[in-house]
Amino acid sequence: MKTLEDNCYRVGGANMRFLIVSDLHEIKIEDLVPPPIIKSVDYIISAGDYLHYPFPKPAIGVYGNHDSLEEVFQRKSLINCHMQIVKVANLTFLGIQGVFSPRPRKWYHNSEQEVKRFLMKQPKVNFFITHERASGIFDRLNSGKPFFTEYILKRQPDYYISGHVCADGDLLKKGSTLCLNPHPCNKKRFILLDSETEKIAVVDRPILPLPSKTERRRIK
């Protein structure tokens, strides 16, 4: 476990503990995170592609490109902050879910121009959560979205969280924004953010086997 104490601070004065995940792809949070840690957190923050399992704690975040419409409508435990600002306690969350193309495809796959116009009108928030990555942030090929980076540099949210494409690195600063990478290459990861102790812990685990077809049918 690697703990970062520098550059972590009490967000908005709220004493809350968050478990941050992304792209677990049919791996249960309970199989990745020890039960005492799950019990200790107030909220789970998800950057998408969690698929079939329910969240073991209240969750806030966005859906990914592999989350089906059925999951979107049935998962009551996720507060979806896609293209809206949601307030939990006195913390603000803004999210962009899915993936993008020059033109709209599905209702939760907005066009790039729609998202860019929306973001440029939004104020600073505590948490900015996207499924796709921002260009130049854990993105050596600069294949991410430049308008995400533009929003981060312009508004400087306290935290930026993304997933979709695995990337090296765990934490970095972009101006005053602390960027968190919960989707590394060749392993699974969860991140703990504790606003009371002002610490962040990044925990990497080996990739777990996917559930069998029988188990997947049972959970649907």
Backbone as CSV, one residue per row, in Angstrom:
resi,resn,N_x,N_y,N_z,CA_x,CA_y,CA_z,C_x,C_y,C_z
1,MET,0.844,-1.185,0.000,0.000,0.000,0.000,0.885,1.243,0.000
2,LYS,0.541,2.190,-0.857,1.290,3.440,-0.922,0.381,4.571,-0.468
3,THR,0.850,5.361,0.483,0.048,6.451,1.015,0.661,7.780,0.646
4,LEU,-0.169,8.695,0.177,0.285,10.036,-0.157,-0.299,10.997,0.854
5,GLU,0.550,11.724,1.581,0.068,12.698,2.543,0.185,14.117,2.009
6,ASP,1.152,14.373,1.128,1.279,15.699,0.542,0.143,15.931,-0.445
7,ASN,-0.240,17.177,-0.588,-1.232,17.604,-1.584,-2.630,17.037,-1.346
8,CYS,-2.905,16.514,-0.170,-4.236,16.034,0.164,-4.775,16.905,1.293
9,TYR,-6.045,17.253,1.215,-6.549,18.256,2.142,-8.019,18.005,2.409
10,ARG,-8.536,18.672,3.408,-9.937,18.542,3.772,-10.778,19.231,2.720
11,VAL,-11.632,18.485,2.036,-12.400,19.032,0.928,-13.675,19.646,1.463
12,GLY,-13.822,20.941,1.297,-15.061,21.601,1.662,-15.432,21.489,3.124
13,GLY,-14.495,21.059,3.968,-14.761,20.943,5.387,-15.527,19.683,5.770
14,ALA,-15.826,18.825,4.816,-16.603,17.619,5.113,-15.677,16.494,5.538
15,ASN,-16.069,15.764,6.594,-15.290,14.623,7.044,-15.915,13.358,6.466
16,MET,-15.437,12.946,5.309,-15.999,11.781,4.635,-14.874,10.896,4.118
17,ARG,-15.194,9.613,4.005,-14.223,8.623,3.531,-14.783,7.991,2.259
18,PHE,-13.990,8.018,1.185,-14.428,7.537,-0.118,-13.591,6.349,-0.575
19,LEU,-14.254,5.386,-1.219,-13.602,4.283,-1.917,-13.771,4.545,-3.406
20,ILE,-12.665,4.641,-4.151,-12.695,5.037,-5.558,-12.308,3.844,-6.428
21,VAL,-13.164,3.518,-7.413,-12.915,2.380,-8.302,-13.295,2.752,-9.730
22,SER,-12.842,1.935,-10.678,-13.229,2.093,-12.079,-12.927,0.807,-12.832
23,ASP,-13.755,0.503,-13.833,-13.477,-0.585,-14.777,-13.194,-1.918,-14.093
24,LEU,-14.024,-2.280,-13.137,-13.841,-3.577,-12.482,-14.323,-4.727,-13.365
25,HIS,-15.219,-4.459,-14.308,-15.626,-5.450,-15.315,-15.999,-6.794,-14.696
26,GLU,-17.116,-6.817,-13.983,-17.706,-8.031,-13.422,-16.954,-8.579,-12.212
27,ILE,-16.023,-7.838,-11.674,-15.392,-8.215,-10.408,-16.110,-7.472,-9.286
28,LYS,-16.577,-8.204,-8.301,-17.287,-7.577,-7.191,-16.323,-6.749,-6.352
29,ILE,-16.807,-5.617,-5.887,-15.998,-4.808,-4.976,-15.621,-5.622,-3.749
30,GLU,-16.540,-6.472,-3.280,-16.263,-7.276,-2.092,-15.120,-8.260,-2.308
31,ASP,-14.834,-8.638,-3.562,-13.719,-9.537,-3.847,-12.400,-8.789,-4.010
32,LEU,-12.479,-7.483,-4.129,-11.281,-6.665,-4.314,-10.875,-5.950,-3.036
33,VAL,-11.860,-5.515,-2.279,-11.615,-4.655,-1.118,-11.957,-5.415,0.160
34,PRO,-11.072,-5.428,1.156,-11.367,-6.119,2.411,-12.632,-5.571,3.077
35,PRO,-13.452,-6.441,3.678,-14.711,-6.002,4.292,-14.570,-4.855,5.298
36,PRO,-13.538,-4.847,6.171,-13.446,-3.719,7.111,-13.289,-2.368,6.414
37,ILE,-12.612,-2.366,5.252,-12.456,-1.110,4.514,-13.791,-0.687,3.913
38,ILE,-14.519,-1.638,3.323,-15.838,-1.306,2.775,-16.732,-0.735,3.869
39,LYS,-16.713,-1.364,5.016,-17.553,-0.908,6.126,-17.180,0.493,6.576
40,SER,-15.907,0.850,6.440,-15.429,2.129,6.970,-15.725,3.318,6.067
41,VAL,-16.093,3.079,4.793,-16.265,4.204,3.875,-17.702,4.716,3.915
42,ASP,-17.853,6.003,3.579,-19.181,6.609,3.501,-19.788,6.451,2.113
43,TYR,-18.956,6.618,1.075,-19.433,6.548,-0.305,-18.398,5.858,-1.179
44,ILE,-18.883,5.210,-2.232,-18.036,4.711,-3.310,-18.135,5.689,-4.473
45,ILE,-16.993,6.039,-5.065,-16.961,6.840,-6.285,-16.554,5.914,-7.424
46,SER,-17.389,5.830,-8.463,-17.120,4.935,-9.590,-17.001,5.731,-10.880
47,ALA,-15.940,5.439,-11.661,-15.764,6.072,-12.972,-16.267,5.181,-14.105
48,GLY,-17.116,4.196,-13.793,-17.798,3.447,-14.839,-17.295,2.041,-15.078
49,ASP,-18.064,1.303,-15.896,-17.796,-0.091,-16.259,-17.725,-0.995,-15.032
50,TYR,-18.737,-0.894,-14.195,-18.835,-1.796,-13.044,-19.714,-3.001,-13.372
51,LEU,-20.610,-2.867,-14.356,-21.440,-3.947,-14.883,-22.453,-4.470,-13.872
52,HIS,-22.492,-5.793,-13.585,-23.706,-6.395,-13.046,-23.929,-6.232,-11.547
53,TYR,-22.912,-6.149,-10.743,-23.099,-6.258,-9.303,-23.597,-4.956,-8.686
54,PRO,-24.403,-5.050,-7.627,-24.802,-3.833,-6.908,-23.632,-3.296,-6.091
55,PHE,-23.681,-2.018,-5.791,-22.655,-1.425,-4.942,-22.945,-1.774,-3.487
56,PRO,-21.922,-2.132,-2.712,-22.152,-2.483,-1.311,-22.354,-1.273,-0.404
57,LYS,-22.119,-0.079,-0.917,-22.338,1.155,-0.167,-22.958,2.180,-1.113
58,PRO,-23.539,3.251,-0.602,-24.017,4.304,-1.504,-22.897,4.756,-2.430
59,ALA,-23.241,4.983,-3.693,-22.214,5.294,-4.692,-22.620,6.514,-5.500
60,ILE,-21.612,7.217,-5.975,-21.812,8.365,-6.850,-20.796,8.271,-7.978
61,GLY,-21.171,8.693,-9.175,-20.220,8.624,-10.279,-20.912,8.600,-11.619
62,VAL,-20.308,7.874,-12.569,-20.809,7.827,-13.943,-20.789,6.388,-14.442
63,TYR,-21.510,6.146,-15.532,-21.492,4.847,-16.184,-20.459,4.841,-17.303
64,GLY,-20.008,3.633,-17.664,-19.027,3.490,-18.730,-19.661,2.994,-20.012
65,ASN,-18.834,2.770,-21.013,-19.345,2.316,-22.310,-19.780,0.855,-22.297
66,HIS,-19.415,0.085,-21.259,-19.853,-1.311,-21.169,-21.059,-1.486,-20.252
67,ASP,-21.468,-0.460,-19.538,-22.655,-0.552,-18.694,-23.893,-0.466,-19.578
68,SER,-24.779,-1.451,-19.478,-25.938,-1.525,-20.365,-27.044,-0.587,-19.903
69,LEU,-28.003,-0.335,-20.805,-29.158,0.477,-20.437,-29.918,-0.150,-19.279
70,GLU,-30.008,-1.474,-19.257,-30.690,-2.162,-18.164,-30.020,-1.842,-16.837
71,GLU,-28.680,-1.868,-16.824,-27.959,-1.550,-15.600,-28.196,-0.101,-15.196
72,VAL,-28.192,0.801,-16.159,-28.368,2.223,-15.868,-29.704,2.463,-15.182
73,PHE,-30.756,1.803,-15.667,-32.081,2.046,-15.110,-32.313,1.297,-13.799
74,GLN,-31.687,0.144,-13.628,-31.970,-0.681,-12.459,-31.071,-0.385,-11.269
75,ARG,-29.908,0.193,-11.498,-28.979,0.374,-10.382,-29.371,1.616,-9.583
76,LYS,-30.136,1.401,-8.528,-30.639,2.508,-7.724,-29.586,3.051,-6.765
77,SER,-28.533,2.270,-6.511,-27.569,2.675,-5.491,-26.536,3.665,-6.001
78,LEU,-26.537,3.969,-7.322,-25.572,4.924,-7.867,-26.249,6.265,-8.109
79,ILE,-25.705,7.308,-7.514,-26.122,8.670,-7.831,-25.370,9.077,-9.086
80,ASN,-26.087,9.222,-10.186,-25.459,9.495,-11.477,-25.261,11.001,-11.640
81,CYS,-24.010,11.435,-11.745,-23.724,12.868,-11.884,-23.365,13.241,-13.321
82,HIS,-23.835,12.432,-14.289,-23.553,12.715,-15.698,-24.187,14.034,-16.129
83,MET,-23.351,14.955,-16.593,-23.767,16.256,-17.108,-24.689,16.997,-16.140
84,GLN,-24.354,16.883,-14.859,-25.033,17.666,-13.835,-24.142,17.727,-12.600
85,ILE,-24.350,18.746,-11.796,-23.622,18.868,-10.538,-24.506,18.323,-9.428
86,VAL,-23.980,17.348,-8.697,-24.692,16.726,-7.593,-23.964,17.086,-6.305
87,LYS,-24.721,17.402,-5.266,-24.124,17.765,-3.983,-24.392,16.665,-2.966
88,VAL,-23.343,16.176,-2.341,-23.436,15.200,-1.264,-22.783,15.826,-0.043
89,ALA,-23.556,15.928,1.055,-23.114,16.739,2.192,-22.818,18.133,1.646
90,ASN,-21.614,18.650,1.841,-21.277,19.947,1.237,-20.208,19.802,0.165
91,LEU,-20.156,18.626,-0.481,-19.218,18.377,-1.573,-19.970,18.332,-2.895
92,THR,-19.348,18.844,-3.957,-19.981,18.875,-5.273,-19.281,17.923,-6.235
93,PHE,-20.082,17.234,-7.058,-19.606,16.224,-7.998,-20.164,16.539,-9.381
94,LEU,-19.289,16.507,-10.387,-19.682,16.702,-11.775,-19.122,15.546,-12.586
95,GLY,-19.931,14.936,-13.440,-19.461,13.773,-14.184,-19.806,13.814,-15.655
96,ILE,-19.027,13.068,-16.440,-19.302,12.836,-17.857,-19.124,11.339,-18.096
97,GLN,-20.195,10.656,-18.506,-20.119,9.201,-18.641,-19.998,8.777,-20.098
98,GLY,-19.752,7.481,-20.303,-19.698,6.926,-21.644,-18.458,7.339,-22.415
99,VAL,-18.514,7.143,-23.724,-17.443,7.530,-24.640,-18.058,8.397,-25.729
100,PHE,-17.196,9.060,-26.508,-17.689,10.101,-27.404,-17.233,9.893,-28.835
101,SER,-18.032,10.419,-29.734,-17.697,10.475,-31.148,-18.110,11.855,-31.639
102,PRO,-17.734,12.227,-32.862,-18.153,13.545,-33.352,-19.665,13.736,-33.367
103,ARG,-20.441,12.633,-33.495,-21.903,12.722,-33.505,-22.469,11.869,-32.373
104,PRO,-23.660,12.200,-31.877,-24.280,11.383,-30.830,-24.544,9.969,-31.330
105,ARG,-24.466,8.984,-30.406,-24.775,7.598,-30.773,-25.929,7.072,-29.912
106,LYS,-25.707,6.972,-28.624,-26.768,6.571,-27.708,-27.072,7.750,-26.790
107,TRP,-28.150,7.626,-26.044,-28.562,8.770,-25.228,-27.522,9.124,-24.167
108,TYR,-26.735,8.147,-23.728,-25.706,8.476,-22.747,-24.327,8.570,-23.396
109,HIS,-24.270,8.565,-24.719,-23.038,8.813,-25.465,-23.211,10.125,-26.223
110,ASN,-23.072,11.236,-25.525,-23.267,12.544,-26.144,-22.154,12.845,-27.134
111,SER,-22.405,13.790,-28.032,-21.362,14.196,-28.967,-20.309,15.028,-28.244
112,GLU,-19.126,15.091,-28.821,-18.044,15.866,-28.221,-18.425,17.337,-28.086
113,GLN,-19.081,17.889,-29.090,-19.442,19.304,-29.039,-20.464,19.580,-27.939
114,GLU,-21.410,18.666,-27.746,-22.380,18.821,-26.655,-21.669,18.894,-25.310
115,VAL,-20.755,17.957,-25.096,-20.056,17.887,-23.814,-19.167,19.109,-23.622
116,LYS,-18.453,19.505,-24.651,-17.569,20.664,-24.535,-18.355,21.920,-24.198
117,ARG,-19.469,22.154,-24.898,-20.283,23.338,-24.615,-20.805,23.310,-23.182
118,PHE,-21.216,22.123,-22.742,-21.719,21.983,-21.378,-20.631,22.293,-20.354
119,LEU,-19.455,21.687,-20.526,-18.389,21.845,-19.538,-17.927,23.284,-19.402
120,MET,-17.844,24.001,-20.501,-17.326,25.358,-20.447,-18.247,26.305,-19.682
121,LYS,-19.463,25.863,-19.393,-20.406,26.679,-18.621,-20.425,26.309,-17.143
122,GLN,-19.683,25.253,-16.773,-19.777,24.748,-15.405,-18.762,25.416,-14.480
123,PRO,-19.121,25.593,-13.202,-18.197,26.184,-12.231,-17.227,25.140,-11.681
124,LYS,-16.386,25.564,-10.803,-15.485,24.661,-10.080,-16.306,23.722,-9.206
125,VAL,-15.888,22.467,-9.139,-16.502,21.488,-8.243,-15.403,20.825,-7.421
126,ASN,-15.811,20.074,-6.413,-14.824,19.324,-5.635,-14.316,18.100,-6.394
127,PHE,-15.234,17.369,-7.060,-14.870,16.142,-7.775,-15.355,16.219,-9.217
128,PHE,-14.443,16.011,-10.164,-14.777,15.898,-11.585,-14.488,14.460,-11.984
129,ILE,-15.517,13.721,-12.447,-15.417,12.287,-12.716,-15.785,12.025,-14.166
130,THR,-14.895,11.370,-14.915,-15.199,11.019,-16.303,-14.839,9.561,-16.545
131,HIS,-15.567,8.924,-17.483,-15.176,7.560,-17.851,-13.973,7.608,-18.791
132,GLU,-14.071,8.364,-19.868,-12.898,8.567,-20.728,-11.903,9.481,-20.025
133,ARG,-10.637,9.419,-20.475,-9.588,10.210,-19.843,-9.483,11.599,-20.448
134,ALA,-8.912,12.492,-19.655,-8.516,13.807,-20.161,-7.182,13.680,-20.885
135,SER,-7.019,14.404,-21.961,-5.773,14.371,-22.728,-4.607,14.846,-21.875
136,GLY,-3.510,14.067,-21.898,-2.300,14.460,-21.188,-2.282,14.128,-19.717
137,ILE,-3.317,13.460,-19.199,-3.371,13.084,-17.787,-3.424,11.559,-17.721
138,PHE,-2.353,10.921,-17.256,-2.199,9.464,-17.326,-2.439,8.994,-18.762
139,ASP,-1.952,9.744,-19.725,-2.308,9.521,-21.131,-1.104,9.866,-21.992
140,ARG,-0.149,8.950,-22.072,1.101,9.256,-22.769,0.908,9.475,-24.261
141,LEU,-0.154,8.902,-24.839,-0.395,9.054,-26.275,-1.276,10.256,-26.596
142,ASN,-1.696,10.993,-25.562,-2.592,12.132,-25.759,-3.835,11.740,-26.557
143,SER,-4.376,10.569,-26.242,-5.574,10.093,-26.928,-6.850,10.452,-26.186
144,GLY,-6.711,11.090,-25.021,-7.877,11.476,-24.242,-8.559,12.711,-24.801
145,LYS,-9.499,13.238,-24.036,-10.316,14.346,-24.492,-9.732,15.686,-24.044
146,PRO,-9.356,16.555,-24.994,-8.746,17.837,-24.632,-9.695,18.767,-23.903
147,PHE,-11.010,18.655,-24.137,-11.934,19.559,-23.445,-12.099,19.178,-21.976
148,PHE,-11.813,17.925,-21.602,-11.735,17.588,-20.182,-10.553,18.322,-19.544
149,THR,-9.409,18.264,-20.221,-8.217,18.957,-19.715,-8.454,20.454,-19.644
150,GLU,-9.138,20.997,-20.631,-9.437,22.432,-20.642,-10.273,22.823,-19.427
151,TYR,-11.266,22.000,-19.111,-12.089,22.285,-17.930,-11.246,22.211,-16.658
152,ILE,-10.400,21.182,-16.552,-9.562,21.022,-15.358,-8.645,22.222,-15.173
153,LEU,-7.989,22.654,-16.242,-7.059,23.780,-16.136,-7.789,25.090,-15.860
154,LYS,-8.991,25.223,-16.388,-9.742,26.469,-16.226,-10.403,26.561,-14.859
155,ARG,-11.012,25.476,-14.403,-11.802,25.506,-13.167,-11.073,24.929,-11.960
156,GLN,-10.051,24.101,-12.183,-9.264,23.519,-11.097,-10.126,22.826,-10.037
157,PRO,-10.871,21.788,-10.427,-11.582,21.001,-9.413,-10.582,20.420,-8.422
158,ASP,-11.040,20.125,-7.225,-10.118,19.595,-6.216,-9.556,18.238,-6.635
159,TYR,-10.417,17.377,-7.185,-10.003,16.033,-7.592,-10.539,15.716,-8.982
160,TYR,-9.734,15.001,-9.765,-10.173,14.485,-11.063,-9.983,12.975,-11.067
161,ILE,-11.036,12.221,-11.451,-11.030,10.761,-11.452,-11.507,10.275,-12.812
162,SER,-10.778,9.320,-13.418,-11.169,8.814,-14.739,-10.802,7.341,-14.868
163,GLY,-11.297,6.703,-15.952,-11.019,5.290,-16.187,-10.924,4.991,-17.667
164,HIS,-11.630,3.937,-18.116,-11.799,3.513,-19.510,-10.557,2.830,-20.081
165,VAL,-9.464,3.544,-20.229,-8.228,2.993,-20.788,-7.211,2.885,-19.661
166,CYS,-6.638,1.679,-19.485,-5.663,1.515,-18.411,-4.435,2.381,-18.678
167,ALA,-3.815,2.850,-17.603,-2.683,3.766,-17.739,-1.742,3.598,-16.568
168,ASP,-0.488,3.970,-16.777,0.501,3.947,-15.713,0.317,5.172,-14.823
169,GLY,0.813,5.069,-13.605,0.731,6.189,-12.677,-0.458,6.052,-11.752
170,ASP,-0.399,6.763,-10.632,-1.491,6.693,-9.675,-2.006,8.073,-9.277
171,LEU,-1.094,9.002,-8.994,-1.474,10.340,-8.564,-0.598,11.365,-9.260
172,LEU,-1.188,12.478,-9.689,-0.394,13.595,-10.202,-1.181,14.885,-10.036
173,LYS,-0.467,16.001,-10.052,-1.103,17.303,-9.934,-1.173,17.969,-11.299
174,LYS,-2.293,18.615,-11.578,-2.480,19.445,-12.761,-2.942,20.799,-12.239
175,GLY,-1.986,21.713,-12.077,-2.304,22.938,-11.356,-2.570,22.577,-9.911
176,SER,-3.725,22.984,-9.384,-4.081,22.629,-8.009,-4.976,21.395,-7.945
177,THR,-5.283,20.784,-9.093,-6.140,19.598,-9.129,-5.313,18.336,-8.915
178,LEU,-5.746,17.498,-7.982,-5.104,16.206,-7.765,-5.831,15.164,-8.608
179,CYS,-5.117,14.545,-9.548,-5.691,13.568,-10.472,-5.418,12.161,-9.949
180,LEU,-6.456,11.324,-9.931,-6.369,9.970,-9.399,-6.648,8.966,-10.508
181,ASN,-5.846,7.905,-10.560,-5.986,6.881,-11.598,-6.395,5.552,-10.961
182,PRO,-7.701,5.218,-10.948,-8.123,3.939,-10.375,-8.095,2.775,-11.356
183,HIS,-7.546,2.971,-12.573,-7.557,1.898,-13.594,-6.157,1.721,-14.176
184,PRO,-5.238,1.074,-13.420,-3.876,0.862,-13.910,-3.801,-0.322,-14.866
185,CYS,-2.662,-0.479,-15.509,-2.443,-1.606,-16.419,-2.024,-2.856,-15.642
186,ASN,-2.521,-4.013,-16.051,-2.092,-5.329,-15.561,-2.362,-5.573,-14.080
187,LYS,-3.327,-4.867,-13.508,-3.711,-5.095,-12.118,-5.025,-4.375,-11.863
188,LYS,-5.615,-4.653,-10.710,-6.799,-3.932,-10.271,-6.413,-3.051,-9.089
189,ARG,-7.167,-1.991,-8.916,-6.781,-0.986,-7.916,-8.022,-0.409,-7.257
190,PHE,-7.879,-0.082,-5.979,-8.850,0.805,-5.358,-8.090,1.901,-4.622
191,ILE,-8.738,3.034,-4.501,-8.135,4.208,-3.871,-9.023,4.634,-2.717
192,LEU,-8.412,4.932,-1.589,-9.132,5.456,-0.435,-8.797,6.927,-0.257
193,LEU,-9.809,7.726,-0.118,-9.633,9.153,0.132,-10.361,9.476,1.424
194,ASP,-9.622,9.932,2.408,-10.180,10.252,3.715,-10.026,11.741,3.957
195,SER,-11.125,12.480,3.894,-11.029,13.930,4.043,-10.794,14.341,5.491
196,GLU,-11.049,13.431,6.436,-10.821,13.777,7.837,-9.343,13.697,8.193
197,THR,-8.673,12.614,7.773,-7.249,12.476,8.068,-6.378,13.116,6.999
198,GLU,-7.007,13.582,5.910,-6.295,14.249,4.813,-5.249,13.329,4.171
199,LYS,-5.597,12.051,4.017,-4.681,11.085,3.408,-5.356,10.368,2.244
200,ILE,-4.517,9.898,1.325,-4.975,9.051,0.224,-4.137,7.782,0.239
201,ALA,-4.792,6.640,0.060,-4.086,5.363,-0.052,-4.422,4.733,-1.397
202,VAL,-3.400,4.309,-2.123,-3.560,3.621,-3.403,-3.187,2.159,-3.189
203,VAL,-4.124,1.246,-3.432,-3.912,-0.174,-3.156,-4.069,-0.962,-4.454
204,ASP,-3.016,-1.658,-4.873,-3.034,-2.466,-6.090,-3.157,-3.941,-5.738
205,ARG,-3.982,-4.655,-6.526,-4.184,-6.082,-6.327,-4.002,-6.802,-7.655
206,PRO,-3.633,-8.092,-7.636,-3.575,-8.850,-8.898,-4.946,-8.894,-9.561
207,ILE,-4.964,-9.062,-10.883,-6.229,-9.186,-11.599,-6.923,-10.473,-11.164
208,LEU,-8.181,-10.366,-10.766,-8.940,-11.506,-10.279,-9.639,-12.221,-11.433
209,PRO,-9.891,-13.528,-11.307,-10.616,-14.233,-12.380,-12.048,-13.746,-12.479
210,LEU,-12.587,-13.723,-13.703,-13.976,-13.327,-13.907,-14.911,-14.412,-13.386
211,PRO,-16.130,-14.037,-12.980,-17.090,-15.052,-12.535,-17.477,-15.979,-13.678
212,SER,-17.910,-17.178,-13.328,-18.335,-18.145,-14.342,-19.636,-17.684,-14.994
213,LYS,-19.982,-18.315,-16.139,-21.235,-17.980,-16.815,-22.429,-18.271,-15.915
214,THR,-22.340,-19.342,-15.117,-23.433,-19.681,-14.210,-23.638,-18.581,-13.183
215,GLU,-22.542,-18.091,-12.618,-22.651,-17.023,-11.625,-23.172,-15.743,-12.252
216,ARG,-22.734,-15.436,-13.477,-23.209,-14.225,-14.132,-24.709,-14.291,-14.409
217,ARG,-25.197,-15.480,-14.783,-26.640,-15.625,-14.991,-27.394,-15.454,-13.681
218,ARG,-26.814,-15.916,-12.594,-27.477,-15.855,-11.301,-27.631,-14.427,-10.798
219,ILE,-26.686,-13.537,-11.136,-26.746,-12.178,-10.605,-27.560,-11.249,-11.472
220,LYS,-27.956,-11.684,-12.665,-28.744,-10.809,-13.534,-30.203,-10.776,-13.083
